[in-house]
Amino acid sequence: MLSMEEGKQVGGSAAKGRKPLWQGRNVGKLRQMLNVPMDVFFEIISHLEPKDILQLSRVSKELRSMLRSPTSRHVWVTARKNVEPALPEPPEDMSEPLYAFLVFERFCQGCGHGRAQNADYALRVRLCGNCWRTDTAKGKDICRFLGLSKKDSKDVAEVLYTLTPKGTRSWSDGGWDMPLLTLDQSAKHSYYTPQFMPVAKQYLAMCKPSGDPTALMRFVEERQAETLARRNFHMDMLRWENARNNAQYHAGADAQAERIADIHNNLSELGYEESEFPRYNQDWDQMLRQPRKLTPRIWNTIRPKLLAILDEQRGLREAEAFRLKWIKRREHLQMHYKKFLQQDRTSVEIRTLPSPADAVELPCMKELVTAEDPDVDLTEAQFLAVRATMLDEAREYGARVKHELAKKLIAVHKPKPISPSRAPPRKRRSVAGASSLAKSKQVEASDTELDSEEEHELLEDVNSVFRCSSIRYRPVTNCSFYMSYLGLLEHRQSDHDTWRVQDVYVSKPGSGCLDLDAGFSKRLLSALGLGNDATHTEIDELLHSGRPKCSCGKLLIPNIEAEATMLGRLINHLALPSRWLQTNNSQTASTGSGGEHRITFERCAFVDTAAAASSG
């Protein structure tokens, strides 16, 4: 018995002196298949489906010519019978390979686009949206193009519309679940012009006085019968698609249920109880709720991720249990801590300490909470005894928070690495040294670690401003203002619970915001009477020296206590030259400021009270 390789040599498929095509690189890993006997090869592929045969026919020209030949029809028939649910028999005017291509592939038969989801089985075509709009037209438009007058076009068009199937892109046509007995096609429907126009011209030619009426009647009856049969075949295919989709859905649901059960069993063997599994976790659900069975390879891949989620959930439950057990002493400690924070609001160190919720998580504070029984009150004297240790640990906390803010600033302001793949395809080769430049930029971008002094200089830069993004999750009005890093820490201390760097948004000057344009820092320093090298610490001291008053005499800063949002309020107010002062020239002229702001600070009651508290 000849093997496939011997058959190719006997048939003389390779020209003399030229390397045979079956030895080319397209064969790849299937090269050994050429040494398999023909009957064994056909027995192997008899277990495949038509889509698999289509893919196999693209491996090489030899396989294509063999599988597309009429002698291999039994291969396609066997593959079609492997499909579940049973695929309807192909129409007489279609070959098995063409039928498989129409049903299982998603390539447009007009332009080759790979996303043609809708097939019209009555027309025997699968088209993308663009080709559908190009190659179809309304029946009334076609009649107008053919030059049919309104006088004689009505009777002729009524017959003309029934000679070819109308176009149906989706199931919106309705009634696909019932056999069609009569043709319901009219001028309002769309028709596939490559099929409609030849039939229409033939019909109009036979309608001439010199034509044969008997032949015309026979032609119309045959065309209408074929159109009805095609329409019913289209509905049969829609019913098959519906059954196949339902079968795939139920198979996927069964596989998903089996996968979830297997994962639960594996985790139970590792010592985890089902009560520990998270109920609402997107990463967890994404790994479990997959419509495919669990294999050893998949389990080895997702196991570390699942265990990390479970360990995190255990940590959260333990922390919540600890909080509930010691809630009374924690509340007492937070009360003493809040009192301590209000004693000296002029001190930058006090205003930037952790929030009460974060402060009780410091090691010395947790040790203080658990030093006695949960029912015993925690006194202020006990808190004052650990105040020095608390301040030392709070400084470490502040250093960590500032490091996170500095990293976020660097991530926003650093230049994006140049990638040669981002260049247009035609210009990619003309960029000399683009690859090496991209690599150097990537190395520079990855080397963003700064020491503590450099991070401090970056945070003190007037252009380094933040906003609190927690406004999306919690209705805190002050979150919408621009803040320095000092103001942000003060804001998080007074208005929020736990520190989360994810809740901080870096405001990049000149990124399109009207208030925070590229020149906002010069405008701010000029209005405050500070030099260009001023820092946020100097601005913060000035803002807390009294109540601000603007020389414009309009839109005065409210008489509010010194708070973290005062910088943002001034930035918004100083944007007036471009938003308000230009439309109020008469009022700005009366101030004598020439459209420029000058901010001064007046001492008021809350400043004197804070100073007295700090000195006391």
N, C-alpha and C positions, 0 to 999 in steps of 0.2 A: 504494500500500500504506500502510495506516495505521500510524503509530508508536504506541507505548504511550501517550504523552501525548494524542494525538488520540483514541485509543480511549477513554480515561477521560472526555474531554470529550463525546464522542458518547454514551456510556453514561449521562451525567448523574450521575456518582458524587458530584460536589460540589453541595451545595445552593446555591440562588440567594442571592447576597449573602454567602456564607460562603467563607472561604479554603479551597481544596481541600486534602485531607489529604496529597496527594502532594507538596505544596509545603512541608510542615512540616519541622521540624528533624531528624526521624528519618531523612529521606532521606540527609542528610549528603553525603559525597563520591560516593555512588552516584546523585546527582540526574541526572547526564547520561545514566544508563542509561535514563531515561524517554523520551529522545529517540531511542533506538535502535529500528529497525523490529522487529516482533515475531519474524519469522523469524530475523533476525540474533541477537536476544536468546536465543531458544531454542537456536540453534546454539552460542552461547557456553557456556550452562549445561549443554549436553549432555556437556561434558567434565568435569563435576564429579561428586562422589560424593554419596550420599544425605545424609550429615551436612552437606555444604556447602549442599545445597538447603534443609535444615532451617534453617540459619543465615540463608540468604538470605530465606526466607519470614518472618523476624522483623524485617526491615528496615522494612517499612511495611505498613499494612493492605491496600493495593492489591496488593502482591506476595504477601501471604499469601492473599488471596482468589483471586488468579489461580493460584498454584501449588498450592493445596489443592482447586481445582475438579476435577471428574471429567474435564474436557477436557484437563487437563495430566498425565494419567496417563502418557503416553509419556515425559515428562520424568523421572519417578521410575523408570520401567522402564529407561531408558537409563542413568541414574545408578547404578542397582543393578548393571547389567552392567559398569560400570566398576570395580567392586570386585574386588580380587585377594586371595586366591583367590575363585572364583565363589561368590556368596552364593546359598543355596537359594531357591527360589521361595517367595513368601509364601503362607500358608494362605488358603483361600477366605474365611474369616470375618474377614480383616484387609485393610484398604486399604494401598496402598503407603506413604503418609505415616506411618500408624500403625505399620507394620512397620519403617520406617526409624527412627522414634522409639524403638521397643522395642530395636532392635539397637545403635544408635550413641549414643544419649543416655544420660546417667547420672542423670537426674532420677527421683526416686521418684514413681510414679503415684498414690500415696496422699496424700502431704503436700507434694510438690514439693521435697523435700530433694535437694541436688545431689551426693550421694555414695552413690547406690544402685548398688553394683558388681555385684550378683547379679540376673540376670534368669531367670525361669522361663518358658521358651518354650512349655511345655505349657499353662500357665495364662494366657499372653499378658500377663504383668504384670512390672514391675520395681519392687521395693519396697526401702526401707531397712530396717535392722534393727529399728527401733522399730515400723514398720507391719507388718513380718512377724510380730513377736510379738503384735501386736494383732489382726491379721486372720486368723491361722491358729490351728488347734486340733487336738488329737489326735482320732483317730476315735472312741475310746471316750468321750471327753468330749462329743463332739457327740451320740452316741447317748444318753447320759445326759440331755443337754439336751432332746432330742426326746421324752423320756419312754418310750423303749423298755425293756420289762422284760427281765430276764435270760432268761425262759422263751422268748420269741419273738424276742428281739433277735439271736440268733446267726445264724440263717438269713437274716433280713432284712438284718443288718449286713454279712454277707459279700457280698451283692449291692450294698448301698448304697455300700460303699467302692470299687466298680469303676465307678461312674457318672460320676465326675469324676476328673481326674488328681490324684495326690498332689503335695504341694509339695516342690520340690527347689531349695535355695538354692545349692548348690555341686556340685562334681564328686565329693563324698564318697559319693554314692549308689552308685557303682561300676557297671561294666558298660555305660558309655555308649558304648563303641566297638563294640558289637555290637547289631544290630537286636533289638527286643523282640518276642517272639512271644506271650507271655501276660502278663496283668496280675498283678503281685506286690504288691498293696496290701492293707493290713490295718489293724487298730485302732491299731497303734503309730505309724503314719505321720501326718503333719500334712496338713491339708487347708485350702484357701483358702475361708473361710466365705462370702464374698459370692457365690461360684459354687456352693459345695457345698449351702448351705441351700435355695435355690429348687428345685434338682433333687431333694434329699432329700424335701422336702415334697410335690413332685409325685409322686414314687415312692410314698410312704406313702399318699397319697390314692388312688392306683390300686390299692394292695394291699387296700383295704377289700373286704368281701364283695360290695358293690354294683358293684364295678369289673369291667371287661372283661378276662379273662385274656389274650385274644389281643393286645389293645392293650398290656397290661402287658409281655408277652413281646417284642413289637416295640419298645417303648420301651427296655427293658433292652438288647436287642441293638444298637440304634442308639447308645445312650449308651456302651456298652462298646467298640463299634467306634471311636467318636469319641475316647474316652479313649485307646485303644491308638494311634490315629493321632497324637494330640497328644503322647503320650510318645515315639513314634518321631521326631516332628519335633523335639522337645526334644533328643534325642540327635544328630540331624543337625546342629543348631545348635551343640552342644558340639564335635562333630568339626570344624565350620567354624571355631569360635573357636580351637581348638587349631592348626589349619593356619594361620590368620591370625597367631596369636602367633608360631609358628615362622618364618613368612615375614618378619614384622617383625623378629624377632631376627636372622635371617641377613642381612636387608637392612641393619640397624644395624651388624652386625659387619663387613660388607663396606665400608660407608661409613666406619666407624672405621678400618679398615686402610688405606683410601685416604687418609683424612685424615692419619694418622700418616706415611704415605709422602710425602705432599705437604709436610708440615711439615719432615720430615727433609731433603727436597730443597731447600727454601727456605733452611734453615739452612746446608746445605752450600754453597750459592751465596754465603752471607755469610761463609764462611771457617771455619765450625765443623765439626769432625769428629765422626763418630758416637760415637767413644770418649769424647767430652767430655760426652755427654748423661747426665744423672743417671739412676741406676737406681731409686732409692727417694726420690721427692720428690712429696708429695701435690699441691702446686700444679701441678707439671709434668704429672703424670698426669691431673689434672682438666681441663687445657686440651687435652691430646692425645686422651684416651680419651673422645671424644664420638661418639654415633651419628649424626653428620651430616657432610656433606662440607665441605671447606675452601673458603670463598669469599674474594674479595678483602677484603670488609668484615671478616670474622672474622679474617683474617690481620693486617690493620692494627690490630685491637684487641688480639690476644694477642701480637703480635711484641715490643713493649717488655717485656712481662712475661717472655717466654721468654729474651730477651737478658739481662735482669737476673739471672735464675737461672743462666744459663750463665756470666756474668761472675763471679758469686759462687762458682760451682764452680771456676772457674779460679783465683780468689784462694785458695781453700782448698787446691787442689792445689799451688799455688806455695808456700804457707806450709808444707805438709807436706813438700815437697821441700827447702825451706830447713832445716826441723827435722831431717830425716834426714841432710842433708849436714853440718850443724854440731852433730850430737847430742852428740858427745864434749865439745866445748868448752862447750856449753850445760849439760851435766850438771856439769862442773867449776864453772861459774859459779853454778849453783843450790846446789851444795854450799857454796861460800864465802858465798853470800847467807844460807843457813840458819844457818851459824855466826855470821854477823853478827847475825841476829835473836835468837839465844839469849844474846847478851852482856848485854843490858839489857832484861829483861822488865818492869821497873817503869816504863819510859817509855811514855807513851801513844802518842807518835809512832811508836816502834818497833813496838809491838803492832798498830798499824793500817796498817802498810805493806802493799804488795801481796803477794800470795802468790808463792812462787818461780816458778810458771808465768807469772804476769803480769809479774813483775819483769824477767825476761829479755827481755820484749817492749818494754821501755822503749828509746827511741832510743839512749841512751848505752850500754846493755847490749848491744843488737844490734850496735852499732858495735864494741864490745869483742870480741864473739864472732867477727866477721868480720875482725878486724885482722890475723890470721895464718892460716896454713894450717889446715885442719880437723884434721890429725893432731897439731898442736902443743898441748901442755898449757897450760891457762889457770891461772896462778898466783894466789895470794891477794894478792900485792903488786899485780898488775895490777888486781884488783877494788878494792882499797883506794884506788888512784889515781883511780878514777872515783866513789868513794863520795859525795863532795859533790854532784857533778852528778846522781847517781842519786837522792839525797834531794830535790833540787829538782824533778826530773821526777816523783818519787813524790808530792810535794805536789800537783802538777797532777792526777795520777791520783786522789788522794784527794778533791780538790775536785770532780772529775767524778762520782765515785761518790756523794758526799754530795748532789750536785745531783739525781742519779737517785733517791736515797732520798727526798729532800724532795718531788719531784714525785709519787712513789708515795704518800706520806703525804697530800698534798693531794688526789689523785684518790680516795682512800678516804674521807677525812673531809669533803670538801666536800658541801654539800647538793645533791640532785638537782634539776635545773631543772624548774619546773612546766610541764606541757604541757596545754593545754586538751583535747587529744584523749584524755588519760588519764581524764578525768572521765566519769561515766556519761552516756549519751546524753540522758536526760531532764533531767539537772541541768547540762548543759553551758552552756546559755544563761543560767542563773541566776547563773553565776560572773562577777560584774562585773569587768571589766578583766583577765580571765585571760590574754588574748593578750598585752597589753602587759607584764604581770608576768612571763610566761614569757620574753618577749624580754629583759627586763632581767636575769632570772636567768641566761639563757644567756650574756649578755655578761659578767656577773660570773664565771660559771663558766669562761669561756674565758680571762679575764684572771687567770691563776694564777701568773704569773711573779713570783718573789721575788728580792730581792738576796741576796748572800752572808750578810749579817748576819741577815736574816729567816729564811733557810734554817737557819742555825746555831741560832737560837733555837727553831725548830720541832723540830729534831733533839734539842736538849737538854731538851725538855719531857719530864717523867717519863712522861706518857701515850703517848709515841711509842715503841712497842716493836715488834719484828719477830720473825719465825720464819723459819727456812731451810726452804724447800719441797723441797730436793734429797733429802730422805729418801725421796721416792717413787722416785727414780732411783738412789740410792746409799745403802746401809745404814749411814749415819752416825748414831749414837745421839744425839749432841749437837744434831742439827738440830731436835729436838722441843721444845727449851726456848725460853722467851721471852728476847730479848736487846735491849739498847740498840743504837744505831748503832755505838757503840764495840765492844761485845761482838760484834756481827755482823761487823765488819771483822776483829776478832781471830779469830773462828771461821772465816771464809772463808780467812784466811791460813794457819791451821794444818790445817784439815780438807778443804779443797777446792783445786782447781787454778785454773781461769779464772773471773773474776768475770762473773756474769750476773744482771742485775737481775730477770730473769724467775724466778730461783730464790728470790726473797725474797718473803715473805708478810707483809703488814702486819696486825698483830693489833689489832683495834679494841676498846677496852674497852667492856664492856656489851653486846656483840653476842651473848651467850648462853653464853659459856664460864664455867664455875664458878670457875676460877682467876683469870680476868681480868675481873672484874665492874667496874662503874662506880666502885667505891670502892677499887680495889686500890692506887692511887697514894698515897692518904692512909694506908692501912694500912701500906704499905711505908715511907713516910717516918717515920711514928710509931714503927714498930718499930726503925728505924735511928737514931732520935733526931735527925732532921734537920727543918728548917723546911719549910713548904709551898712555898717558892720555890727549893728545892734543884734542882740540875740533874743530868743523867746523868754529867757529869764528876766532880762531887763524890761521887756514889754510887760511881762506878768507883774513885776513889782510896780510899774507905773499904773497898770489897770487896777491894782488893789490899793492905790493911794487915795482914791476918792471917787466921786461920781463924775463921769465924763460929761463934758459940755462941748458942743460943736459951734464954730463961728458962723455957720451958715444960717443959724437961727430957725431952721426948719427941720422937722423930724428929729426932735431932740431925743437922746438916749433916755429911756425910762428911768425913773428913780428907783432902781433895783439894787439889791445887795450885790456886793462883789461875788461873781460866780464864774464858772468855767466858760460860759457862753458869751461873755462880754467881748472877747476877741472877734467871734463870729458876728456879733451885732455891729461892731465897728466896721468890719469888712463889708457887710451888706450896706451900711450907711455910706461908706466912702465910694461905693459904686454909683452914687447919685449923679455925678457929672455927665455920665453917658445915658442915664435913664430918666432923670428928673430935671436937673438944673438947666439942660438945654431947652426945655419947654417952659421954663419959668425964669426967663432972663430978667424980667422986671423985679422979681423978688430977690434974685441973687445979686442984682446991682445995688439994692438997698442995704445989703449986708456989708458991702465993701470988700468982699472976699474974692471977687473976680472969678467965681466958680470953684475956688479951692477951699478945702476944709482945713480947719485948725482945731485940734482937740486939746482941751485943757481939763484939769481934774480939780474938783472942789471937795474939800474935806467935809464929811457929813457924819451923821450920828453913828452909823454902823462902823465906820472906820475908826472913830474915836473909841467906841466900845471894844472893838477887837484889839486895838493897841493897849487899852487899859487891861484887858484880860491877859494879854501876853506879858505885860510888865508885872502884873500881879502874880 
